[in-house]
């Protein structure tokens, strides 16, 4: 459910130095939602049409359950999964009450990390990092492998909340591990926030019901460099490393507000309140602005904020305000619940869990088109992505809705996978390939003429 955030030129420079023979193809997707955590393809040629058999370069069954996204560097695809040696309860799709499971499972589970070959889907290596009974519970729809790995091209760090962070080299050797204590989460829903990696440091946020904190580790050794306490409670939002001309910031979205820290864990600026009671979406930046959203479906307060760099202190909106010196614009009731928002060009798109889609001007917050229902869309958890003038939205039935990247709502087509392909993980895009992870397997989607 989730490497620091890269300026595009820096990414391409590093990539060319590491993989000179592949420099003409964009072959990295190093974190949740890719470079900059934006969900925007850097390459071209991603198929617009596919099915469980059409435009499928390969598909690989993945054992166990995991809602982590795949990450890619070069020709290596990394992902996590957890195998229940007992029987797992089948997840029910959609939003509903009654999915809480507050007691940990009694069966033995196996926590695994995998590396697949991007070209063929073959398993290059698989490592089991832990075996035993879980010390915490998860929601019926969730998994014990919901955090997305992160890589800098030198190492890959896999995270399992309430268990640990495990660092491997690209050939499958474990470099270090850092234990994460099992902390109680709201309603026993489990963890999902992914780590971020930047400048040789790994940042991980654990917002829970007992002892919330932002943790910084040395990426080379796993040594704890610092830990900053947070007064927030359970949230599931991944940290965002915001690089701009003035400084580098680690931005966290939470129920209590938005907070930004410097690379040493000191608070730079914050908002007080102004968020929904559950925060999941990941912050990101585009064209010089920071975008943060929080949209629990049962709350009246479901905001989206666009924030300019350079803030200090408390930048909260006063009552009745929708903007101030640093908050360029806000929409009080436009935020999605599970998916993150998407900025493509000068448009901000919002995908809502219950199957609605809306568009805004990313610079001003002006509504381009109000909520439009995706036909038979039902339930959405994965975040949308953009490629080649299209916006893509994957629902929990494994159906992807393809829309025009436009000021108007225009549905182009839908692409369905197999019946057992429940879709909760946000896909990855590398060059002209799309990687979709479902409950049963991983698909590599590519135009058949190129396979």
Helices and strands as residue ranges (DSSP letters): H 8-18, G 20-22, E 28-29, G 35-37, E 56-61, E 71-73, E 76-84, E 108-117, E 123-133, E 150-151, E 156-160, E 164-168, E 174-179, G 186-188, E 196-198, E 201-206, E 213-218, E 224-229, E 240-243, E 248-254, E 257-261, E 267-270, E 284-286, E 289-293, E 304-308, E 313-314, E 327-331, E 342-344, E 347-352, E 356-361, E 367-373, E 385-387, E 390-394, E 399-404, E 411-416, E 428-430, E 433-437, E 441-445, G 448-450
